[in-house]
Amino acid sequence: MPAVTTPAHKKGDFFVDYEEKVFEDVKAKPGEKALVTFHTVAFEGSIGLVNLLQAKRLLRKGFETSILLYGPGVTLGIQRGFPTLGDEAFPGHQNFNGQLKAFMDEGGKVYACRFALQALYGHGEPSLQPGIRPINPLDVLDLILIHRNENAFMIHTWTV
């Protein structure tokens, strides 16, 4: 029987070289835009949170960055809390709201589809986190097309 002689990992150990950066640090050229779309349910996986972080990173790289919440994506922008709005019922409960607030505080724009908000999820505009701009469902495609026409960088977040 083989013996394990490697010492157990301990707090503070490194598993990878997190300081090595292989590629250049790309920054936006003047006027460049980015759009990150979300058609994913809050708390159903990591992709919503990961791409909120990517949107914030794009903003910090100098891109004029917008977020589009449509379909189940509007659930990322709903005010939440328990027992009252804004309360964190468990660690991470306010992750989406906190990331969206930080994104908007740094100058990012967030749009949410009114159709998904009301027809699909039974919420009105007052349910949205402050700063999120509700839009007509016909504006969803136009927002994407406007960004395409401006050669914007786009990330489409989609889960089923």
N, C-alpha and C positions, 0 to 999 in steps of 0.2 A: 504494500500500500504506500503510495507516495506521501511524503510529508510536506506540509505547507510551511515554508520557512520565511515567507515575506511577512514583515510586521503589519499589523492591522493599521488601516488608515486612521488618522486622527484629525481633529478640528484644526484648520489652518493649512492642511496639505493642499498642494496644487495637483490637479489631474492632467491639465493641459497648459500649454504656453498661451495664455490669453493676451499677452502683450504683442506678439508678433502679428503685424498686419501685412498681408501679402499684396494687396492692391492699393493704388493711390486713393487718397481721400477725395472723392469727386464732390465738387460744389456746383450749385446751379449757376448758369450763366445769367446775366441780367434779363429779367422778364420771363424766365422759364417757370412753367407751372407743373403741378402734379395733382392728381385726383386719386383718392382711395375710396372705392365703393365697398359697401358692406351689405350683403344679402345672407346674413348669418344670425343665428339666435344667440342672444347674450347667455353666457354660462354653459353653452353646449359644447365647448371645446376651446382650445387655446388660440385659434386663428383670429378671433375678434380682438383679443388683447394684443397679440403679436403685431397685427397690422395697425392698431392704434399707435403702438410704439413706433412702427415704421413711418406712419404719417407724421408723427412728431419729429422724427429724425429727418425726414424730407424737408420739413419746415425749417429746421435748424441748419440744413445744408443750403438754405437760401431759396428754395422753391416756394412760389406762391401756392400754398397747398389747401385743397378743399377735401372734405369728407362727405360722401353721400350715403345716407342711411335709407334703405328702401326694402320692401318686403319685410322679412323677419329682422332685418338690420335695424329697424326703428326701435327694437327692444333695447339696443345699446344706449339710446338717448333718453329713455324714460327715467324720470326721477324715481328713486327707490329708497327704501329704508325700513327699518323695523326696530322699535314699535312706531316710530314716526319717520316721516321723510327726512333723509339726511343721516339717520342713525345707521351705524354699521352693525348689522346683526351678527356677523361673523367676519373674521379677518379676510379681506379681499372682496367683501360684499359691495363695496363702492369703487372697485377697480375701474370699471368702464366709465362711470361718472367722473371719477378723478382724472382719468386720462383725457377725456373729452374736455373737461374744464381747463386743464393745463394746456391742451392744444389750442383752445380758443383764446386763453390768456396770452399765448405767444403769437397770436395773430392769425391762426387758422380759422377757416370757415367750415361750418357744419350745416348740412341740409338734411331734412327728413321728409319723406313722402307722406302727404296728408291721407292718401287712400289707405296705405298700409297702417298708418296710425289709427284711423277710425274703423275702417271696414274689416281689417284683418285682426287687429288687436284691441279694439274697443276703447281706445284712448282719444282724448281731445288734445288740442294744442297746449292747454295748461299742464298736461302731463309731461311735456318735454322739459328737459333740463334748460335752464336759462341760457340764452345765447344761440340755441339751435334754431335755424330758420326753417319753418315748415314750407313745403313747396307743393304745387299742383302735381298730380301724378304724370301729367303730360310733360312736365319739366324734367322728369327723371332722365329720359332718353336725350332730351335737348342738352342737359348739363354734360352728359357724356360726349355728345357730338361736338359741343363747343370746345371741350378739352381736346378732343381728337383733332379738330380743325386748327387748334393752336399748337399742335405737336406736343402736347403735354405728356409727361410720364404718367402711366396709370397702373394701379394695382387693383385687381378685382377680387374681393374676398367673397367666396361663395362656398357654402356648405349645404348639404341636403340631409 
